[in-house]
Amino acid sequence: MSFENGRKVAVITGASQGIGAGLVQAYRKLGYGVVATSRTIAASTDPDIVTVQGDIAHADTAERVTRAALERFGRIDTLVNNAGIFLAKPFTDYTVDDFAAVTAINLAGFFHLTQRVLPHMLEVGGGHIVSITTSLVDQADKNVPSVLASLTKGGLNSATKSLAIEYATRGVRVNAVAPGIIKTPMHAAETHETYAGLHPVGRMGETSDIVDAVVFLESAPFVTGEILHVDGGQNAGH
């Protein structure tokens, strides 16, 4: 079926809490139908939010998410690759399991779902892909060892530019938001003061800061291939 009145549809990963949950609500306020996925996401009482439980690292989850969007709404206009893992360890302390977990979510998750939704964006004349990466890719910090983040999220930054150019004449825009450290459930309250000090502005980011950036990109038709740093000045320096 086609979504009523031709309204647009967004697919959002990592959607059960934090930035992902904020994005779900933001896109609903924009009038979008939403397919929200994570490993633990609960059913929604909103008929225009479809939830799909699953590990985005697995190709079958990407297939189920795409199918759910088409069966309920008949189209896909936006994909926000929000799901991700961040492990801060000295490089030689990373284990094989760490490497497998981070690359599975951050890279394979992006690959499987983006590859599946792109053809459907082209069917409706265009679309928008946004990935959530990290400012540490461009401005490493000795206080936050982050090689696996740089390896994987840095790959997403490069893929963002490559896809933006590949599809620039076909109506699909591709961008990324590179956050600083955001107040989400993954950061215990006792760490907030330390993390705030890592940002030149002296505070951590809020979920709303990242949500607002994604919404801006959604409404910016001349912006593609952009890595938008929303990081309290981290990328500018220290």
ABEGO torsion letter per residue (X at the ends): XBBBGGBBBBBBBGAABEAAAAAAAAAAAAGBBBBBBBAABBBBABAABBBBBEBAABAAAAAAAAAAAAAAAGBBABBBBABBBBBBBBAAABBAAAAAAAAAAAAAAAAAAAAAAAAAAAAAGEEBBBBBBBAAAABBBAABBAAAAAAAAAAAAAAAAAAAAAAAAAGBBBBBBBBBBBBBAABBAAAAAAAAAABAAGBBBBAAAAAAAAAAAAABAABBGBBBBBAGGAAAEX
